[in-house]
Structure formats: C-alpha cells, structure tokens
C-alpha cells in the first residue's frame, strides 16, 4: 500500500516555508521535500494572510518549484489573534465538550463567540465542587484570521485538511515520542515568541509573546539609521558577544536592551507557570526558531532562567529522503520546525 504524505505550511515574516512528509503517523516519518519562497511585502502580516490572491500565486509557484506530490496541507496559526487559556469543563466526551464551548467561554474571549473558532485540548481529569471535570486548554482563534489563510490555500488549488496551533506543532517536532521531561519549549520567530510548557509529552500551558527577532533588527535600524538588510548583517556578525570597537559596542548595547525585554518576559512567564502549578521544577528549555540563532542569546537565556538550554534539531526524528536538496536544506533546517511539526498533527 502506498503511504500517504502531507505538507505543513508555515507563514513566516516575509517568507512561506513548506515541508512534505510521508507516513506522518509512522514511527519515523520520511521528509520528502522542502522549499521556501519570499512573500510580497504586506501579503502576510503576523502569520495572517492579508492578500489572498498574491499568497495563492506564491503557493502555486512553491508547489511547482518544490515538486510536492500531494495537495493535502496543514496550516499553522500562532499569532496575537489566537488565544490559549486554561479551562475546566464537566467530564464528558470530547465531541460534546467542543459542542458546548460557545455557551461556556464568551466571557473569556476578546471578540463575540460567533467571530471565533474554538477548540479544546484535554490535559488531565480532576474534580471541582465534588464533580468530575476535565482540565485542559481552550484554543480560540479569530475566525477571519483562520479563514483568510485557508482561502489562500484553496485558491492555490490545495486541500487544507487541518489548521493547527503552532505551539502544539512545535511540541511534536522538538520532543521525541515518549519524552518524560518537564520542559519549556521556546520558539523565537520574527514577530512572536511561542512558549509551551510540556510535562510527560503533554502540553500544560501556552503563551504567545508579541516579540521576536525583528525587534532586534528594528533597534539597529533606529539606532544607526541603516536599512533592515544591513541591520540583519550586523546582528549576525556581532551577536551579544564582546564588541571590538566603539561602534560595535553601541550596536551590542542596542541588541542587549531589546533582547533583555524578551528575556524578562520569558522569565516572568516561567515564574507565573511554576508558581501556579503543583508540578516539579522545569528540567530544561528547548530553544528553536530563526530568532534563537542570535549568537549569545541561548547563553543569556540560560543565565536568567538558571536552566540548561537544549537547541534541538527538528529533523532528528525524521528520515531524510534522497529527494531533499540537502545543499540548501542543511543550512536552514532549524527554521522548518513549525512546518515539520504541522505534518505530524494526525500522529498526535
């Protein structure tokens, strides 16, 4: 029997990345193909499609250049238009819980319940007021934000089979099956940083922080009146290391100020999570994302959190087929964590 494949699509800052994986529910899925293309300016903002026709055209070109053999796709969502909250509901089958959500969660939502798409992720059974309950995570996304991404995929001739929360996708991509650690997964993208706490392979708490690698670039653009491309070069060359000149010292100071704000948000997130849980302390932080490649950032995060930092290769759980262009992929495979995790949705 021919094994099925699916493509995970990740809309990043100015770029769309996609990965095709065969046998995603198997013990060792096979990465068949991957590719990325730039997006027109303003076509996607914060992971949300704003220009459906332009994005559809890029997706058609992406399929043509990459040679993807399936039209079945999973899309990721994980920006500030997605809300994740803890929720305890009466114990009942999951399909009934989902049916009842619109009548239970209006007070938790920033938009009318009719304008939101709702889902529930169960974590553990418990008891409240003497009655059995299921404690889990409410996931609510602004309907328009999800529908525009789906419409772009459909306009490109693709078949969206699911839309998944990016932090959940990262859990599957970065933690091996059977992982029993108590970890914080921190994925630093261009405009957002996703944090998901996982205990024994089960997500416990999610936070999406509206900050990322682009903030460092903008700080350098503002401080030195240079264009973003030059700021990115300076960012990669210097990192958070010891500067060798006065000009470099000013650049490193600007980057320290900006990353310091993100590190403070992360430290506060860790403290809130641990202070409101009966779980034991965290074992480690798993770091990923393009923004995490800033030299010295992992060390700084380890210092403010007093936790070991693991930079995990998201491809380690996959067999890489000969059809993958390794000359291109090897240098950037760390940035495909979201797309790879999305393909594993049906294995969760």
C-alpha positions in Angstrom: 0.0 0.0 0.0 1.3 3.4 -0.9 2.0 5.6 2.1 0.3 9.0 2.2 2.1 12.3 2.5 1.1 15.7 3.7 2.6 19.2 3.5 3.0 21.5 6.5 2.8 25.2 5.6 4.3 27.9 7.8 3.8 31.6 7.0 6.8 33.4 8.5 7.9 37.0 8.3 8.2 37.7 4.6 8.5 34.0 3.7 6.5 30.9 3.4 8.1 27.5 4.2 6.7 24.1 3.4 7.8 20.5 4.1 6.3 17.3 2.6 6.4 14.3 4.9 5.4 10.7 4.1 3.9 8.4 6.7 3.5 11.1 9.3 1.9 8.7 11.8 4.7 6.2 11.5 7.5 5.6 14.0 9.9 7.5 11.8 8.3 9.8 9.2 10.1 10.5 6.0 10.9 14.0 4.9 10.4 14.0 1.1 10.8 17.6 0.1 11.1 21.1 1.5 11.1 24.6 0.0 10.6 28.3 0.8 9.8 31.4 -1.1 9.6 35.1 -0.3 6.2 36.7 0.1 5.2 40.1 -1.3 5.5 42.9 1.2 2.3 43.1 3.3 0.8 39.9 1.8 1.1 38.1 5.2 1.3 40.1 8.5 1.9 38.3 11.7 1.2 34.9 10.2 -2.2 36.1 8.8 -2.8 36.3 5.1 -3.9 39.8 4.0 -3.6 39.4 0.2 -5.2 36.1 -0.8 -4.5 36.3 -4.5 -0.8 37.2 -4.0 -0.3 34.4 -1.5 -2.1 31.9 -3.7 0.2 32.8 -6.5 3.3 32.2 -4.3 1.9 28.9 -3.1 1.3 27.7 -6.7 4.9 28.7 -7.5 6.1 26.9 -4.4 4.4 23.6 -5.4 5.9 23.9 -8.9 9.4 24.6 -7.8 9.5 22.1 -4.9 7.7 19.3 -6.8 5.4 18.5 -3.9 3.4 15.4 -4.8 0.3 16.0 -2.6 -2.2 18.8 -2.3 -3.1 17.9 1.3 -1.8 20.6 3.6 -1.9 21.5 7.3 -1.7 25.2 8.1 -0.3 26.7 11.3 -1.7 29.6 13.4 0.1 31.2 16.4 -0.1 35.0 16.4 -1.8 37.5 18.7 -5.2 36.7 17.1 -5.0 33.3 18.8 -6.0 33.0 22.5 -5.0 30.0 24.6 -6.5 29.8 28.1 -6.8 27.1 30.8 -10.3 25.8 31.2 -12.0 23.2 33.3 -15.2 21.7 31.9 -17.6 19.0 33.2 -16.4 15.5 32.3 -18.0 14.3 29.1 -16.9 13.0 25.6 -14.6 15.4 23.7 -17.1 16.0 20.9 -19.7 17.1 23.4 -17.2 19.4 25.1 -16.5 21.1 21.8 -20.2 21.5 21.0 -20.7 23.2 24.4 -17.8 25.6 24.2 -19.7 28.5 22.6 -22.0 28.6 25.6 -19.2 28.4 28.2 -16.4 30.7 27.1 -17.9 34.1 25.9 -16.5 35.9 29.0 -13.0 34.6 28.2 -13.0 35.9 24.6 -12.0 39.4 23.3 -14.4 39.0 20.4 -18.0 37.8 20.1 -18.1 34.0 20.2 -19.6 33.9 16.7 -16.4 35.5 15.4 -14.2 32.9 16.9 -13.2 29.3 16.1 -13.0 27.2 19.2 -11.2 24.0 20.2 -10.4 22.2 23.5 -7.2 20.3 24.3 -7.7 18.0 27.3 -4.9 17.6 29.7 -6.0 15.7 32.9 -9.1 14.7 34.7 -9.9 16.2 38.1 -12.6 17.2 40.5 -14.3 20.6 41.2 -17.1 21.0 43.8 -17.4 17.3 44.1 -18.0 16.8 40.4 -15.6 15.2 37.8 -14.1 17.7 35.4 -11.5 17.7 32.6 -8.8 20.3 32.9 -7.4 21.5 29.5 -6.6 24.3 27.2 -9.2 26.4 25.4 -7.9 27.5 21.9 -9.7 30.3 20.3 -8.8 32.0 17.0 -10.4 35.0 15.3 -12.4 33.4 12.5 -11.3 35.8 9.8 -7.6 35.2 10.5 -8.0 31.5 10.0 -10.4 31.7 7.1 -8.1 34.0 5.1 -5.2 31.5 5.4 -7.5 28.7 4.3 -8.9 30.7 1.4 -5.4 31.4 0.1 -4.5 27.7 0.2 -7.8 26.7 -1.6 -7.2 29.4 -4.2 -3.9 27.8 -4.9 -5.6 24.5 -5.6 -4.6 22.9 -2.3 -6.7 20.9 0.1 -6.4 22.1 3.7 -7.1 19.1 5.9 -6.4 20.9 9.3 -5.4 24.1 11.0 -3.2 23.6 14.0 -1.8 25.7 16.8 1.9 26.3 16.2 3.0 25.7 19.8 1.4 22.2 19.6 3.2 21.6 16.3 6.5 22.5 18.0 5.8 20.1 20.8 5.6 17.3 18.2 8.6 18.4 16.2 11.0 19.1 19.1 10.2 16.4 21.6 10.7 12.7 20.8 7.8 10.3 21.4 7.9 9.0 25.0 9.7 12.1 26.3 9.0 12.3 30.1 10.8 15.6 30.8 9.2 18.7 32.2 10.4 21.3 29.5 9.7 24.8 28.3 9.8 25.0 24.5 10.7 28.5 23.4 10.4 29.2 19.7 11.6 32.7 18.7 10.2 33.8 15.4 10.5 37.1 13.6 7.5 38.8 15.3 6.3 36.4 18.0 7.8 34.0 20.5 5.8 30.9 21.3 6.3 29.3 24.8 4.7 25.9 25.6 5.3 24.0 28.8 5.3 20.3 28.3 5.2 17.6 31.1 5.5 13.9 30.0 4.8 14.8 26.4 1.5 16.7 27.3 1.3 20.5 26.7 0.3 22.2 30.0 0.4 25.9 29.3 0.9 28.1 26.3 1.9 31.7 25.9 2.5 33.7 22.7 4.7 36.8 23.4 4.5 39.6 20.8 8.2 40.0 20.4 10.9 38.3 18.2 14.0 38.7 16.1 12.6 41.6 14.2 12.7 43.7 17.3 16.5 43.5 17.4 16.7 44.4 13.7 14.4 47.4 14.2 16.5 48.6 17.2 19.6 48.6 15.0 17.8 50.4 12.1 16.7 53.1 14.5 20.0 53.5 16.4 22.2 53.6 13.3 19.8 54.8 10.6 20.6 51.9 8.4 18.3 49.7 6.2 16.9 46.4 7.6 19.3 44.2 5.4 22.3 46.0 6.8 20.9 45.6 10.3 20.5 41.9 9.8 24.1 41.6 8.7 25.3 43.5 11.8 23.1 41.4 14.0 24.5 38.1 12.7 28.1 39.4 12.8 28.1 40.8 16.3 25.5 38.9 18.3 25.7 39.5 22.0 29.4 39.0 22.2 32.2 41.3 23.3 32.4 44.3 20.9 35.8 45.2 19.4 35.1 48.9 18.7 33.0 51.8 20.0 30.6 51.5 17.1 30.2 47.7 17.7 29.7 48.4 21.4 26.8 50.7 20.7 25.2 48.0 18.4 25.7 45.3 21.1 24.2 47.6 23.7 21.1 48.2 21.5 20.7 44.4 21.0 21.1 43.7 24.7 18.4 46.3 25.5 16.0 44.7 23.1 16.7 41.1 23.9 16.6 42.0 27.6 12.9 42.8 27.3 12.2 39.5 25.7 14.2 37.7 28.3 12.3 39.5 31.1 9.0 38.4 29.5 10.3 34.8 29.3 11.5 34.9 32.9 8.1 36.2 34.1 6.3 33.5 32.1 8.4 30.8 33.7 7.8 32.2 37.1 4.0 32.5 36.6 3.7 29.0 35.3 5.7 27.4 38.1 4.0 29.5 40.8 0.6 28.3 39.7 1.4 24.6 39.3 1.9 21.7 41.7 4.3 20.2 39.2 8.0 20.0 40.0 10.5 22.5 38.5 11.5 22.6 34.9 14.2 20.3 33.7 15.3 22.4 30.7 14.5 24.9 28.0 14.3 23.7 24.4 15.2 26.6 22.1 14.3 26.9 18.4 13.4 29.4 15.7 15.2 31.9 13.5 15.4 34.5 16.3 17.2 32.0 18.5 20.2 31.9 16.2 21.4 35.3 17.6 24.8 34.5 18.9 24.9 34.6 22.7 21.1 34.5 23.2 21.0 30.9 24.4 23.6 31.7 27.0 21.8 34.8 28.2 18.5 32.8 28.5 20.3 30.1 30.5 21.7 32.8 32.9 18.3 34.5 33.5 16.4 31.1 33.9 19.1 29.1 35.7 18.1 26.2 33.4 20.1 24.1 30.9 19.4 25.1 27.3 18.9 22.5 24.5 18.9 23.5 20.9 17.2 20.6 19.3 17.4 19.6 15.7 13.8 19.3 14.5 14.8 16.8 11.7 16.4 14.3 14.1 13.1 12.3 14.3 12.7 12.1 10.5 14.3 10.0 7.8 15.6 12.4 5.2 14.9 11.1 1.7 17.2 11.4 -1.3 14.7 13.8 -2.8 15.6 16.5 -0.3 18.0 19.1 -1.6 20.4 18.9 1.3 22.7 21.5 -0.2 20.0 24.1 0.5 18.1 22.4 3.4 21.0 21.7 5.7 21.8 25.3 6.3 18.3 26.3 7.2 16.6 23.1 8.5 16.2 24.6 12.0 13.8 27.1 10.6 11.5 24.3 9.4 10.5 23.2 12.9 6.9 24.5 12.5 6.3 23.1 9.1 7.6 19.7 10.1 5.5 19.7 13.3 2.4 20.6 11.4 2.7 17.4 9.3 2.7 15.3 12.4 -0.7 16.6 13.6 -2.5 13.3 12.8 0.1 11.4 14.8 -0.7 13.4 18.0 
